[in-house]
């Protein structure tokens, strides 16, 4: 027997302040969309407005070279970036 399931889809059109060609990991809550993209990690509003880039490419504090993944701690409001050495 088939069971009917209601699924809500929401399409988000991101603004073009931060352009990206593709993305891997992502995190969505009521205030943020955080995307691990080919251009770095970026934060958007739920409506797709660019807020800021998280960290930057480099070798100093709050910088990353080639990261493999990211995770978000919603309680501490921190983004963790995982890199291969």
Buried (B, 14 or more C-beta within 10 A) or exposed (E): EEEEEEEEEEEEEBEEEBEEEEEEBEBBEEEBBBBBBEBBBBBBBEEEEBBEBBBEEEEEEEEBEEBEEBEBEEEEEEBEBEEEE
